[in-house]
Amino acid sequence: MRKIGIVGGGSIALTHAKVISELENAELVGVCIHSKEKIEESKAKFGVPVYVHLQEFLEIPGLEVVCICTPSGLHLEPALAAAKAGKHVMVEKPIEITLSRVDEMVRACEDAQVKLAVIFQNRFSDDYRKLKQGIDSGVFGKLIMGNAHINWFRNAEYYSSSKWKGTLEGDGGGALINQGIHTIDLLLDAMGEVKTVFGQVQTALYPIEGEDLGAALVNFESGALGNITAATSLYPGYPERLEIFGSKGSAILEGGKLIAWNVMGEENAELSAAASASGSSDPSAIGHKLHLAQWERFLKSLDHDAAVVVDAKTARKSVELIRAIYKSSELGQQVVFPFADL
């Protein structure tokens, strides 16, 4: 039985707690939060011992895995401490908010010889896996365009009720690095390495430090083009959409479900009519089943000392692209890869 602890006490921490409770080979043994005033409340929510001192939390007998669910810009410090203590690390997306902080985390886990995985649960949906298999097997031919559209909406209370959402220090930005990064991760997994990007971001609707509206034109190393749009200001919010076009066909994933699959010379594929949960207008609408699938794979990697499915090197790519979009918007010019956010 793998003993797991969570750092962070917010809604995503509760999602992971629910997942852990459904794992046959794991148990939640403790939670670490930053506020003494919320200890009793957190004990009631999580049903396990709650700590405010990270070192005391890391000394829980038998603790093997630390799941980090703090604000995005506060992932590094608990990850460094966990690695130093010899604990494997599972961290929520984004892995961190700057490339230098990402790289510091990676080095620490490599030096400590502990596994580091990053939550990108949408990689584990049946429909995305079918799409990826089609790409890898050449069903769509040579890829010529890939688009990611995350045209979501959040009301003003979403930002005003949080001390960190939409801030540069806590969130690293806005709609791209918080909401858009999941679909951007799928875009990169599908289309491959980036060559250049030109992007623009705006705070169009809300008084936040980060962007609530962004767009980018991507040139991939393969020669394919790509478009990205991401927002939290586009009422009423529409399901996220991944579009893949090749020389022989195309497919569209919307709200986690394949809604189009067209290949030259073949009958259209029979697609599922069932809708998937989307956070397009309500972040609480996103379920936990894909988190469960990723946790199951992560624990198997521990059992067999195998590579994790979404490792830090992979997770770094979406941060690199988003940071490059921010820099491109700041400079008003195209950014060439590899990108370093110095």
Contacts in CASP RR format, 6 or more apart in sequence:
PFRMAT RR
TARGET T0000
AUTHOR 0000-0000-0000
METHOD contacts of the structure
MODEL  1
MRKIGIVGGGSIALTHAKVISELENAELVGVCIHSKEKIEESKAKFGVPV
YVHLQEFLEIPGLEVVCICTPSGLHLEPALAAAKAGKHVMVEKPIEITLS
RVDEMVRACEDAQVKLAVIFQNRFSDDYRKLKQGIDSGVFGKLIMGNAHI
NWFRNAEYYSSSKWKGTLEGDGGGALINQGIHTIDLLLDAMGEVKTVFGQ
VQTALYPIEGEDLGAALVNFESGALGNITAATSLYPGYPERLEIFGSKGS
AILEGGKLIAWNVMGEENAELSAAASASGSSDPSAIGHKLHLAQWERFLK
SLDHDAAVVVDAKTARKSVELIRAIYKSSELGQQVVFPFADL
1 25 0 8 1.000
1 26 0 8 1.000
1 27 0 8 1.000
2 23 0 8 1.000
2 25 0 8 1.000
2 26 0 8 1.000
2 27 0 8 1.000
2 64 0 8 1.000
2 65 0 8 1.000
2 299 0 8 1.000
2 302 0 8 1.000
3 26 0 8 1.000
3 27 0 8 1.000
3 29 0 8 1.000
3 60 0 8 1.000
3 62 0 8 1.000
3 63 0 8 1.000
3 64 0 8 1.000
3 65 0 8 1.000
4 20 0 8 1.000
4 26 0 8 1.000
4 27 0 8 1.000
4 28 0 8 1.000
4 29 0 8 1.000
4 63 0 8 1.000
4 64 0 8 1.000
4 65 0 8 1.000
4 66 0 8 1.000
4 67 0 8 1.000
5 28 0 8 1.000
5 29 0 8 1.000
5 30 0 8 1.000
5 31 0 8 1.000
5 32 0 8 1.000
5 57 0 8 1.000
5 60 0 8 1.000
5 63 0 8 1.000
5 65 0 8 1.000
5 66 0 8 1.000
5 67 0 8 1.000
6 13 0 8 1.000
6 16 0 8 1.000
6 17 0 8 1.000
6 28 0 8 1.000
6 30 0 8 1.000
6 31 0 8 1.000
6 32 0 8 1.000
6 46 0 8 1.000
6 66 0 8 1.000
6 67 0 8 1.000
6 68 0 8 1.000
6 69 0 8 1.000
7 31 0 8 1.000
7 32 0 8 1.000
7 54 0 8 1.000
7 57 0 8 1.000
7 66 0 8 1.000
7 67 0 8 1.000
7 68 0 8 1.000
7 69 0 8 1.000
7 70 0 8 1.000
7 78 0 8 1.000
7 82 0 8 1.000
8 31 0 8 1.000
8 32 0 8 1.000
8 33 0 8 1.000
8 34 0 8 1.000
8 68 0 8 1.000
8 69 0 8 1.000
8 70 0 8 1.000
9 31 0 8 1.000
9 33 0 8 1.000
9 38 0 8 1.000
9 42 0 8 1.000
9 45 0 8 1.000
9 46 0 8 1.000
9 69 0 8 1.000
10 69 0 8 1.000
11 283 0 8 1.000
11 284 0 8 1.000
12 69 0 8 1.000
12 92 0 8 1.000
13 31 0 8 1.000
13 46 0 8 1.000
13 67 0 8 1.000
13 69 0 8 1.000
14 45 0 8 1.000
14 46 0 8 1.000
15 287 0 8 1.000
15 288 0 8 1.000
15 291 0 8 1.000
16 67 0 8 1.000
16 69 0 8 1.000
16 291 0 8 1.000
16 295 0 8 1.000
17 28 0 8 1.000
17 31 0 8 1.000
17 46 0 8 1.000
18 288 0 8 1.000
19 288 0 8 1.000
19 291 0 8 1.000
19 292 0 8 1.000
19 295 0 8 1.000
20 26 0 8 1.000
20 27 0 8 1.000
20 28 0 8 1.000
20 67 0 8 1.000
20 295 0 8 1.000
21 28 0 8 1.000
22 292 0 8 1.000
23 292 0 8 1.000
23 295 0 8 1.000
23 296 0 8 1.000
23 299 0 8 1.000
25 299 0 8 1.000
26 65 0 8 1.000
26 295 0 8 1.000
26 299 0 8 1.000
28 46 0 8 1.000
28 48 0 8 1.000
29 48 0 8 1.000
29 49 0 8 1.000
29 60 0 8 1.000
29 62 0 8 1.000
29 63 0 8 1.000
30 46 0 8 1.000
30 48 0 8 1.000
30 49 0 8 1.000
30 50 0 8 1.000
30 51 0 8 1.000
30 57 0 8 1.000
30 60 0 8 1.000
30 63 0 8 1.000
31 42 0 8 1.000
31 46 0 8 1.000
31 48 0 8 1.000
31 49 0 8 1.000
31 50 0 8 1.000
31 51 0 8 1.000
31 57 0 8 1.000
32 50 0 8 1.000
32 51 0 8 1.000
32 52 0 8 1.000
32 53 0 8 1.000
32 54 0 8 1.000
32 57 0 8 1.000
32 78 0 8 1.000
33 39 0 8 1.000
33 42 0 8 1.000
33 50 0 8 1.000
33 51 0 8 1.000
33 52 0 8 1.000
34 52 0 8 1.000
35 52 0 8 1.000
36 52 0 8 1.000
39 50 0 8 1.000
39 52 0 8 1.000
42 50 0 8 1.000
43 49 0 8 1.000
43 50 0 8 1.000
49 60 0 8 1.000
51 57 0 8 1.000
54 78 0 8 1.000
54 81 0 8 1.000
55 81 0 8 1.000
57 63 0 8 1.000
58 66 0 8 1.000
58 81 0 8 1.000
58 82 0 8 1.000
58 85 0 8 1.000
58 87 0 8 1.000
59 85 0 8 1.000
63 87 0 8 1.000
64 87 0 8 1.000
64 88 0 8 1.000
64 302 0 8 1.000
65 87 0 8 1.000
65 88 0 8 1.000
65 89 0 8 1.000
65 90 0 8 1.000
65 302 0 8 1.000
66 78 0 8 1.000
66 79 0 8 1.000
66 82 0 8 1.000
66 87 0 8 1.000
66 88 0 8 1.000
66 89 0 8 1.000
66 90 0 8 1.000
67 90 0 8 1.000
67 91 0 8 1.000
67 92 0 8 1.000
68 75 0 8 1.000
68 78 0 8 1.000
68 79 0 8 1.000
68 82 0 8 1.000
68 89 0 8 1.000
68 90 0 8 1.000
68 91 0 8 1.000
68 92 0 8 1.000
69 92 0 8 1.000
70 78 0 8 1.000
71 164 0 8 1.000
71 170 0 8 1.000
71 171 0 8 1.000
72 92 0 8 1.000
72 93 0 8 1.000
72 94 0 8 1.000
72 96 0 8 1.000
72 97 0 8 1.000
72 164 0 8 1.000
72 170 0 8 1.000
72 171 0 8 1.000
72 172 0 8 1.000
72 177 0 8 1.000
72 178 0 8 1.000
73 96 0 8 1.000
73 97 0 8 1.000
73 101 0 8 1.000
73 164 0 8 1.000
73 169 0 8 1.000
73 170 0 8 1.000
73 171 0 8 1.000
73 172 0 8 1.000
74 170 0 8 1.000
75 91 0 8 1.000
75 92 0 8 1.000
75 95 0 8 1.000
75 96 0 8 1.000
75 101 0 8 1.000
75 105 0 8 1.000
76 96 0 8 1.000
76 101 0 8 1.000
76 104 0 8 1.000
76 105 0 8 1.000
79 89 0 8 1.000
79 91 0 8 1.000
79 105 0 8 1.000
79 108 0 8 1.000
79 109 0 8 1.000
79 116 0 8 1.000
80 104 0 8 1.000
80 105 0 8 1.000
80 108 0 8 1.000
82 88 0 8 1.000
82 89 0 8 1.000
82 114 0 8 1.000
83 89 0 8 1.000
83 105 0 8 1.000
83 108 0 8 1.000
83 109 0 8 1.000
83 111 0 8 1.000
83 112 0 8 1.000
83 114 0 8 1.000
83 116 0 8 1.000
84 108 0 8 1.000
84 112 0 8 1.000
86 112 0 8 1.000
86 114 0 8 1.000
87 114 0 8 1.000
88 114 0 8 1.000
88 115 0 8 1.000
88 116 0 8 1.000
88 117 0 8 1.000
88 302 0 8 1.000
89 109 0 8 1.000
89 114 0 8 1.000
89 115 0 8 1.000
89 116 0 8 1.000
89 117 0 8 1.000
90 117 0 8 1.000
90 118 0 8 1.000
90 119 0 8 1.000
90 295 0 8 1.000
90 298 0 8 1.000
91 105 0 8 1.000
91 116 0 8 1.000
91 117 0 8 1.000
91 118 0 8 1.000
91 119 0 8 1.000
92 118 0 8 1.000
92 119 0 8 1.000
93 118 0 8 1.000
93 119 0 8 1.000
93 120 0 8 1.000
93 181 0 8 1.000
93 182 0 8 1.000
93 185 0 8 1.000
93 315 0 8 1.000
93 318 0 8 1.000
94 118 0 8 1.000
94 177 0 8 1.000
94 181 0 8 1.000
94 315 0 8 1.000
94 318 0 8 1.000
94 319 0 8 1.000
94 322 0 8 1.000
95 102 0 8 1.000
95 105 0 8 1.000
95 118 0 8 1.000
95 312 0 8 1.000
95 315 0 8 1.000
95 316 0 8 1.000
95 319 0 8 1.000
96 102 0 8 1.000
96 105 0 8 1.000
96 319 0 8 1.000
97 170 0 8 1.000
97 171 0 8 1.000
97 172 0 8 1.000
97 173 0 8 1.000
97 177 0 8 1.000
97 319 0 8 1.000
98 172 0 8 1.000
98 319 0 8 1.000
98 323 0 8 1.000
98 341 0 8 1.000
99 316 0 8 1.000
99 319 0 8 1.000
99 320 0 8 1.000
99 323 0 8 1.000
99 339 0 8 1.000
99 340 0 8 1.000
99 341 0 8 1.000
100 341 0 8 1.000
100 342 0 8 1.000
102 312 0 8 1.000
102 315 0 8 1.000
102 316 0 8 1.000
102 319 0 8 1.000
103 316 0 8 1.000
105 116 0 8 1.000
105 312 0 8 1.000
106 116 0 8 1.000
106 312 0 8 1.000
106 313 0 8 1.000
106 316 0 8 1.000
109 115 0 8 1.000
109 116 0 8 1.000
109 312 0 8 1.000
115 298 0 8 1.000
115 301 0 8 1.000
115 302 0 8 1.000
115 308 0 8 1.000
116 308 0 8 1.000
116 311 0 8 1.000
116 312 0 8 1.000
117 294 0 8 1.000
117 298 0 8 1.000
117 301 0 8 1.000
117 308 0 8 1.000
117 309 0 8 1.000
117 310 0 8 1.000
117 311 0 8 1.000
117 312 0 8 1.000
118 310 0 8 1.000
118 311 0 8 1.000
118 312 0 8 1.000
118 314 0 8 1.000
118 315 0 8 1.000
119 291 0 8 1.000
119 294 0 8 1.000
119 310 0 8 1.000
120 182 0 8 1.000
120 185 0 8 1.000
120 294 0 8 1.000
120 310 0 8 1.000
120 315 0 8 1.000
121 182 0 8 1.000
121 290 0 8 1.000
121 291 0 8 1.000
121 293 0 8 1.000
121 294 0 8 1.000
122 128 0 8 1.000
122 182 0 8 1.000
122 183 0 8 1.000
122 185 0 8 1.000
122 186 0 8 1.000
122 256 0 8 1.000
122 290 0 8 1.000
123 129 0 8 1.000
123 185 0 8 1.000
123 186 0 8 1.000
123 189 0 8 1.000
123 294 0 8 1.000
123 309 0 8 1.000
123 310 0 8 1.000
124 290 0 8 1.000
124 293 0 8 1.000
124 294 0 8 1.000
124 297 0 8 1.000
124 309 0 8 1.000
125 256 0 8 1.000
125 276 0 8 1.000
125 290 0 8 1.000
127 253 0 8 1.000
127 256 0 8 1.000
127 257 0 8 1.000
127 258 0 8 1.000
127 272 0 8 1.000
127 276 0 8 1.000
128 186 0 8 1.000
128 242 0 8 1.000
128 253 0 8 1.000
128 256 0 8 1.000
130 258 0 8 1.000
131 190 0 8 1.000
131 242 0 8 1.000
131 244 0 8 1.000
131 251 0 8 1.000
131 253 0 8 1.000
131 258 0 8 1.000
132 189 0 8 1.000
132 190 0 8 1.000
134 140 0 8 1.000
134 251 0 8 1.000
135 143 0 8 1.000
135 190 0 8 1.000
135 244 0 8 1.000
138 248 0 8 1.000
139 248 0 8 1.000
139 249 0 8 1.000
139 263 0 8 1.000
140 244 0 8 1.000
140 245 0 8 1.000
140 246 0 8 1.000
140 247 0 8 1.000
140 248 0 8 1.000
140 249 0 8 1.000
140 250 0 8 1.000
140 251 0 8 1.000
140 263 0 8 1.000
141 246 0 8 1.000
141 247 0 8 1.000
141 248 0 8 1.000
141 249 0 8 1.000
142 222 0 8 1.000
142 246 0 8 1.000
142 247 0 8 1.000
143 190 0 8 1.000
143 191 0 8 1.000
143 220 0 8 1.000
143 222 0 8 1.000
143 224 0 8 1.000
143 244 0 8 1.000
143 245 0 8 1.000
143 246 0 8 1.000
144 223 0 8 1.000
144 224 0 8 1.000
144 225 0 8 1.000
144 245 0 8 1.000
144 246 0 8 1.000
144 247 0 8 1.000
145 224 0 8 1.000
145 225 0 8 1.000
145 226 0 8 1.000
145 227 0 8 1.000
145 243 0 8 1.000
145 244 0 8 1.000
145 245 0 8 1.000
145 246 0 8 1.000
146 187 0 8 1.000
146 190 0 8 1.000
146 191 0 8 1.000
146 224 0 8 1.000
146 225 0 8 1.000
146 226 0 8 1.000
146 227 0 8 1.000
146 242 0 8 1.000
146 243 0 8 1.000
146 244 0 8 1.000
146 245 0 8 1.000
147 187 0 8 1.000
147 226 0 8 1.000
147 227 0 8 1.000
147 228 0 8 1.000
147 241 0 8 1.000
147 242 0 8 1.000
147 243 0 8 1.000
148 180 0 8 1.000
148 183 0 8 1.000
148 184 0 8 1.000
148 186 0 8 1.000
148 187 0 8 1.000
148 227 0 8 1.000
148 228 0 8 1.000
148 229 0 8 1.000
148 230 0 8 1.000
148 240 0 8 1.000
148 241 0 8 1.000
148 242 0 8 1.000
148 243 0 8 1.000
149 183 0 8 1.000
149 227 0 8 1.000
149 228 0 8 1.000
149 229 0 8 1.000
149 230 0 8 1.000
149 238 0 8 1.000
149 240 0 8 1.000
149 241 0 8 1.000
149 242 0 8 1.000
149 243 0 8 1.000
150 175 0 8 1.000
150 179 0 8 1.000
150 180 0 8 1.000
150 182 0 8 1.000
150 183 0 8 1.000
150 184 0 8 1.000
150 229 0 8 1.000
150 230 0 8 1.000
150 231 0 8 1.000
150 240 0 8 1.000
150 241 0 8 1.000
151 229 0 8 1.000
151 230 0 8 1.000
151 231 0 8 1.000
151 234 0 8 1.000
151 237 0 8 1.000
151 238 0 8 1.000
151 240 0 8 1.000
151 241 0 8 1.000
151 280 0 8 1.000
152 175 0 8 1.000
152 179 0 8 1.000
152 180 0 8 1.000
152 230 0 8 1.000
152 231 0 8 1.000
152 232 0 8 1.000
152 234 0 8 1.000
152 237 0 8 1.000
152 238 0 8 1.000
152 240 0 8 1.000
152 279 0 8 1.000
152 280 0 8 1.000
152 281 0 8 1.000
153 231 0 8 1.000
153 232 0 8 1.000
153 233 0 8 1.000
153 234 0 8 1.000
153 235 0 8 1.000
153 236 0 8 1.000
153 237 0 8 1.000
153 280 0 8 1.000
153 281 0 8 1.000
154 179 0 8 1.000
154 212 0 8 1.000
154 232 0 8 1.000
154 233 0 8 1.000
154 281 0 8 1.000
154 283 0 8 1.000
156 206 0 8 1.000
158 165 0 8 1.000
158 232 0 8 1.000
158 283 0 8 1.000
159 165 0 8 1.000
159 166 0 8 1.000
159 206 0 8 1.000
159 208 0 8 1.000
164 170 0 8 1.000
164 171 0 8 1.000
165 171 0 8 1.000
165 174 0 8 1.000
165 178 0 8 1.000
165 208 0 8 1.000
166 172 0 8 1.000
166 173 0 8 1.000
166 174 0 8 1.000
166 178 0 8 1.000
166 208 0 8 1.000
166 209 0 8 1.000
166 210 0 8 1.000
167 173 0 8 1.000
167 208 0 8 1.000
167 209 0 8 1.000
167 210 0 8 1.000
168 209 0 8 1.000
168 210 0 8 1.000
171 177 0 8 1.000
171 178 0 8 1.000
171 210 0 8 1.000
172 210 0 8 1.000
173 209 0 8 1.000
173 210 0 8 1.000
173 211 0 8 1.000
173 326 0 8 1.000
174 208 0 8 1.000
174 210 0 8 1.000
174 211 0 8 1.000
174 212 0 8 1.000
174 232 0 8 1.000
175 211 0 8 1.000
175 212 0 8 1.000
175 213 0 8 1.000
175 214 0 8 1.000
175 230 0 8 1.000
175 231 0 8 1.000
175 232 0 8 1.000
175 233 0 8 1.000
176 184 0 8 1.000
176 201 0 8 1.000
176 211 0 8 1.000
176 214 0 8 1.000
176 228 0 8 1.000
176 230 0 8 1.000
176 322 0 8 1.000
176 325 0 8 1.000
176 326 0 8 1.000
177 319 0 8 1.000
177 322 0 8 1.000
179 230 0 8 1.000
179 232 0 8 1.000
180 230 0 8 1.000
180 240 0 8 1.000
181 318 0 8 1.000
181 319 0 8 1.000
181 322 0 8 1.000
182 240 0 8 1.000
183 230 0 8 1.000
183 240 0 8 1.000
183 241 0 8 1.000
183 242 0 8 1.000
184 228 0 8 1.000
184 230 0 8 1.000
184 318 0 8 1.000
184 321 0 8 1.000
184 322 0 8 1.000
185 315 0 8 1.000
185 317 0 8 1.000
185 318 0 8 1.000
186 242 0 8 1.000
186 253 0 8 1.000
187 226 0 8 1.000
187 228 0 8 1.000
187 242 0 8 1.000
188 194 0 8 1.000
188 317 0 8 1.000
188 318 0 8 1.000
188 321 0 8 1.000
189 314 0 8 1.000
190 242 0 8 1.000
190 244 0 8 1.000
191 220 0 8 1.000
191 222 0 8 1.000
191 224 0 8 1.000
191 226 0 8 1.000
191 244 0 8 1.000
192 220 0 8 1.000
192 221 0 8 1.000
192 222 0 8 1.000
193 220 0 8 1.000
193 221 0 8 1.000
193 222 0 8 1.000
193 337 0 8 1.000
194 218 0 8 1.000
194 219 0 8 1.000
194 220 0 8 1.000
194 221 0 8 1.000
194 317 0 8 1.000
194 320 0 8 1.000
194 321 0 8 1.000
194 324 0 8 1.000
194 337 0 8 1.000
195 219 0 8 1.000
195 220 0 8 1.000
195 221 0 8 1.000
195 223 0 8 1.000
195 336 0 8 1.000
195 337 0 8 1.000
196 218 0 8 1.000
196 219 0 8 1.000
196 334 0 8 1.000
196 335 0 8 1.000
196 336 0 8 1.000
196 337 0 8 1.000
197 216 0 8 1.000
197 217 0 8 1.000
197 218 0 8 1.000
197 219 0 8 1.000
197 321 0 8 1.000
197 324 0 8 1.000
197 325 0 8 1.000
197 328 0 8 1.000
197 334 0 8 1.000
197 335 0 8 1.000
197 337 0 8 1.000
198 216 0 8 1.000
198 217 0 8 1.000
198 328 0 8 1.000
198 332 0 8 1.000
198 333 0 8 1.000
198 334 0 8 1.000
198 335 0 8 1.000
199 214 0 8 1.000
199 215 0 8 1.000
199 216 0 8 1.000
199 217 0 8 1.000
199 325 0 8 1.000
199 328 0 8 1.000
199 329 0 8 1.000
200 214 0 8 1.000
200 215 0 8 1.000
200 216 0 8 1.000
200 328 0 8 1.000
200 329 0 8 1.000
200 332 0 8 1.000
201 210 0 8 1.000
201 211 0 8 1.000
201 213 0 8 1.000
201 214 0 8 1.000
201 215 0 8 1.000
201 325 0 8 1.000
201 326 0 8 1.000
201 329 0 8 1.000
202 211 0 8 1.000
202 212 0 8 1.000
202 213 0 8 1.000
202 214 0 8 1.000
203 209 0 8 1.000
203 210 0 8 1.000
203 211 0 8 1.000
203 212 0 8 1.000
203 213 0 8 1.000
204 212 0 8 1.000
204 213 0 8 1.000
204 231 0 8 1.000
204 233 0 8 1.000
205 212 0 8 1.000
205 213 0 8 1.000
205 232 0 8 1.000
205 233 0 8 1.000
206 212 0 8 1.000
206 232 0 8 1.000
206 233 0 8 1.000
211 326 0 8 1.000
212 231 0 8 1.000
212 232 0 8 1.000
212 233 0 8 1.000
213 230 0 8 1.000
213 231 0 8 1.000
213 233 0 8 1.000
213 234 0 8 1.000
214 228 0 8 1.000
214 229 0 8 1.000
214 230 0 8 1.000
214 231 0 8 1.000
214 325 0 8 1.000
214 329 0 8 1.000
215 227 0 8 1.000
215 228 0 8 1.000
215 229 0 8 1.000
215 230 0 8 1.000
216 227 0 8 1.000
216 228 0 8 1.000
216 325 0 8 1.000
216 328 0 8 1.000
217 225 0 8 1.000
217 226 0 8 1.000
217 227 0 8 1.000
218 225 0 8 1.000
218 226 0 8 1.000
218 227 0 8 1.000
218 228 0 8 1.000
218 321 0 8 1.000
219 225 0 8 1.000
219 226 0 8 1.000
220 226 0 8 1.000
228 325 0 8 1.000
236 280 0 8 1.000
236 281 0 8 1.000
237 280 0 8 1.000
237 281 0 8 1.000
238 280 0 8 1.000
239 254 0 8 1.000
239 255 0 8 1.000
239 256 0 8 1.000
239 278 0 8 1.000
239 280 0 8 1.000
240 254 0 8 1.000
240 255 0 8 1.000
240 256 0 8 1.000
240 278 0 8 1.000
240 279 0 8 1.000
240 280 0 8 1.000
241 252 0 8 1.000
241 253 0 8 1.000
241 254 0 8 1.000
241 255 0 8 1.000
242 252 0 8 1.000
242 253 0 8 1.000
242 254 0 8 1.000
243 250 0 8 1.000
243 251 0 8 1.000
243 252 0 8 1.000
243 253 0 8 1.000
244 250 0 8 1.000
244 251 0 8 1.000
244 252 0 8 1.000
244 253 0 8 1.000
248 263 0 8 1.000
248 264 0 8 1.000
249 262 0 8 1.000
249 263 0 8 1.000
249 264 0 8 1.000
250 260 0 8 1.000
250 262 0 8 1.000
251 258 0 8 1.000
251 260 0 8 1.000
251 261 0 8 1.000
251 262 0 8 1.000
252 258 0 8 1.000
252 259 0 8 1.000
252 260 0 8 1.000
253 259 0 8 1.000
255 275 0 8 1.000
255 276 0 8 1.000
255 278 0 8 1.000
255 280 0 8 1.000
256 276 0 8 1.000
256 278 0 8 1.000
257 271 0 8 1.000
257 272 0 8 1.000
257 274 0 8 1.000
257 275 0 8 1.000
257 276 0 8 1.000
258 269 0 8 1.000
258 271 0 8 1.000
258 272 0 8 1.000
259 271 0 8 1.000
260 271 0 8 1.000
261 268 0 8 1.000
261 269 0 8 1.000
261 271 0 8 1.000
262 268 0 8 1.000
263 269 0 8 1.000
277 285 0 8 1.000
277 286 0 8 1.000
277 287 0 8 1.000
278 285 0 8 1.000
278 286 0 8 1.000
279 285 0 8 1.000
279 286 0 8 1.000
294 309 0 8 1.000
294 310 0 8 1.000
297 308 0 8 1.000
297 309 0 8 1.000
298 308 0 8 1.000
298 309 0 8 1.000
300 306 0 8 1.000
301 307 0 8 1.000
301 308 0 8 1.000
301 309 0 8 1.000
320 337 0 8 1.000
320 338 0 8 1.000
320 339 0 8 1.000
321 339 0 8 1.000
323 339 0 8 1.000
323 341 0 8 1.000
324 335 0 8 1.000
324 337 0 8 1.000
324 339 0 8 1.000
324 341 0 8 1.000
325 335 0 8 1.000
327 335 0 8 1.000
327 339 0 8 1.000
327 341 0 8 1.000
328 334 0 8 1.000
328 335 0 8 1.000
END
